[in-house]
Amino acid sequence: MTPTANWSYPTAIRFGAGRIKELADCCAACGITRPLLVTDRGLAGLPITAATLDLLEAAGLGRAVFADVDPNPTEVNMAAGVKAYRAGGHDGVVAFGGGSGLDLGKLVAFMAGQTRPVWDFEDIGDWWTRADADAIAPIIAVPTTAGTGSEVGRASVVTNSETHVKKIIFHPRILPSIVICDPELTVGMPPAITAGTGMDAFAHCLEAFCSPHYHPMSQGIALEGLRLVKENLPRAYVDGTDLEARAHMMSAAAMGATAFQKGLGAIHALSHPIGAVHNTHHGTTNAVVMQAVLRFNREVVTDRLATAAAYLGIAGGFDGFYDFVGWLNDSMGIPRTLTALGVEDPDLDRLVAEALKDPSVGGNPREMTAENTRALFEACL
């Protein structure tokens, strides 16, 4: 059989310490004269945000900011952002922050010129073709964490505030035109966020590597991304000022999001509904369920993860890889169960139903059913 697939790879990336200073030049390159900086509430008052707004203001681009963004962004946040964008007469977005700020910023740029509701553009079939592509505003993405890789993604995750279900909104032009990856912006991340976001990048690489779909470029990127996390996340966690480790983690985050074009799997199928219903940190949730998912998939990923373990310098094949994940989680204080994470009295019927509807299910190497998915949730609790 001759393999057949559709591939799309990242955008222009300006990578390196201090490159946030090129933000005004990036705006000019994208034709943005009145940018709206979109970030989350936690970042809005921090020095790195003020300094970034100073750069925009000094270049005559104003210092408009929208920060009404929840940790798990909702369509309510999006509507408020679109209102601010239109009211300010903006012509582009600087999406600034972690996954929430990046995802919401991309959605504001996408939805500001649309007339249909956001749910009409869910990542189902060719629903993205319903959008007016010419009305999508240019986006510059500036990550301040190293985990989601949303800066190089063609989709955003948004939680329905009424149903508490996470939805993936897709369009090729949600992909930012330019990305600034400046590791100096991540130096202030507290250890817990460094751990959670770092394990998100690891989960993206791991699930892409294990996905049964054909995408050899993603396969290689995922494997090298795993290596970068293995060698640099412990360093960044212990010493947040280790700029080299921070830089490699930014690379790993972008690589994970690039690689998961090949597919995600049960880790994300579980973490999406848990995060939507129980408002847990996405990357940390991924870390908590990771070993249970490895056990769940063991019979079909043993050989593949033995290959990965050898590349990563981990002895013991699958078992060695599994033990390494447990050690890494423990070394960073990641809770061992969802209960310890704060998930109490879960509605398993609801979580199972939502997990099986999640787009990530199709990339899991073992088929997920109502019965085995429920058992998997129970194992995580």
Helices and strands as residue ranges (DSSP letters): E 12-15, G 19-22, H 23-30, E 35-38, H 41-44, H 47-58, E 65-66, H 75-87, E 92-97, H 99-111, G 118-121, G 127-130, G 133-135, E 139-143, G 150-152, E 155-159, E 166-170, G 172-174, E 178-181, G 183-186, H 191-210, H 216-238, H 243-259, G 260-262, H 266-278, H 282-312, H 317-331, H 338-341, H 348-357, G 359-363, H 370-380
